[in-house]
Amino acid sequence: AFTVYRGQELSQQDFQNLCDSKGGLLSFNNFLSTSKEKEVAMNFVQDSPHESTDNVSVIFIMTIDPNKISTSNTPFAMIDEHSAIPSEQEILFTMHTVFR
């Protein structure tokens, strides 16, 4: 298993919805860029301009167990070799990947 991180801003409403669904399933409606480096996610939320003062900065921490993923349908790719910044150790998840 390995851990990936994503820094993101959420509206107050989206943040509340996330809190209300704690322990449930979570899916993102787009490709999801994550990093094996926690600092990358932290820098992303610290350095990004806040779109609104009502937004909340969050860090998603996801533990991925490849043994629980179908080998015929791997929902992510390690793209650090293709990234402009290889040191970010970027892992890209497909659209609608479901996290528990």
C-alpha positions as CSV (number, residue, x, y, z in Angstrom):
1,A,0.0,0.0,0.0
2,F,1.1,3.6,-0.5
3,T,-0.3,7.0,0.4
4,V,-1.1,9.9,-1.9
5,Y,-2.0,13.5,-1.1
6,R,-4.1,16.2,-2.8
7,G,-4.4,19.8,-1.8
8,Q,-7.6,21.5,-2.9
9,E,-9.9,24.4,-2.1
10,L,-13.6,23.7,-1.4
11,S,-16.5,26.0,-1.0
12,Q,-18.0,26.0,2.5
13,Q,-21.0,24.0,1.2
14,D,-18.8,21.4,-0.5
15,F,-16.7,21.1,2.7
16,Q,-19.9,20.6,4.8
17,N,-21.1,18.0,2.4
18,L,-17.8,16.2,2.7
19,C,-17.9,16.3,6.5
20,D,-21.5,15.0,6.4
21,S,-20.5,12.0,4.3
22,K,-17.5,11.1,6.4
23,G,-17.0,7.3,6.3
24,G,-18.9,7.0,3.0
25,L,-17.8,6.9,-0.6
26,L,-16.1,9.8,-2.4
27,S,-15.7,10.3,-6.1
28,F,-14.2,13.1,-8.1
29,N,-15.9,14.1,-11.4
30,N,-12.6,14.8,-13.2
31,F,-9.1,13.4,-13.5
32,L,-7.5,13.6,-10.1
33,S,-3.8,14.7,-9.7
34,T,-2.2,13.5,-6.5
35,S,1.3,13.3,-5.2
36,K,3.2,10.8,-3.1
37,E,4.8,13.8,-1.4
38,K,2.7,15.5,1.3
39,E,4.7,18.7,0.9
40,V,3.5,19.1,-2.7
41,A,-0.2,19.0,-1.6
42,M,0.6,21.4,1.3
43,N,2.3,23.9,-1.0
44,F,-0.6,23.7,-3.5
45,V,-3.1,25.0,-0.9
46,Q,-0.7,27.5,0.6
47,D,0.4,29.0,-2.7
48,S,-2.8,29.0,-4.6
49,P,-4.7,32.3,-4.7
50,H,-8.0,32.0,-2.7
51,E,-10.9,32.3,-5.1
52,S,-13.2,33.3,-2.2
53,T,-12.7,34.1,1.4
54,D,-15.5,31.5,2.0
55,N,-13.3,28.7,0.7
56,V,-11.7,26.1,2.8
57,S,-8.3,24.6,2.1
58,V,-8.2,20.8,2.5
59,I,-5.6,18.0,2.1
60,F,-7.0,14.7,1.0
61,I,-4.9,11.8,2.3
62,M,-5.7,8.5,0.4
63,T,-4.1,5.1,1.1
64,I,-4.0,3.0,-2.0
65,D,-3.8,-0.8,-1.7
66,P,-3.0,-2.2,-5.2
67,N,-4.0,-5.7,-4.0
68,K,-7.6,-4.5,-3.7
69,I,-7.7,-3.1,-7.3
70,S,-8.6,-5.2,-10.3
71,T,-5.5,-5.7,-12.5
72,S,-7.7,-5.3,-15.6
73,N,-9.0,-1.9,-14.5
74,T,-6.2,0.0,-12.7
75,P,-7.7,3.5,-12.0
76,F,-4.4,5.3,-11.7
77,A,-1.0,5.9,-13.4
78,M,2.3,7.0,-12.0
79,I,3.2,9.8,-14.3
80,D,6.3,11.3,-12.7
81,E,8.4,10.3,-15.7
82,H,6.1,12.3,-17.9
83,S,5.6,15.3,-15.6
84,A,7.2,18.7,-16.0
85,I,8.2,18.4,-12.3
86,P,9.2,14.7,-11.8
87,S,10.1,15.3,-8.1
88,E,6.4,15.7,-7.3
89,Q,5.9,12.0,-7.8
90,E,2.6,12.6,-9.4
91,I,-0.1,9.9,-9.6
92,L,-3.1,10.6,-11.9
93,F,-6.4,8.9,-11.2
94,T,-9.1,8.4,-13.8
95,M,-12.4,10.2,-13.8
96,H,-15.0,8.9,-11.3
97,T,-12.5,6.8,-9.3
98,V,-14.3,5.9,-6.0
99,F,-12.5,6.3,-2.7
100,R,-13.8,4.8,0.6
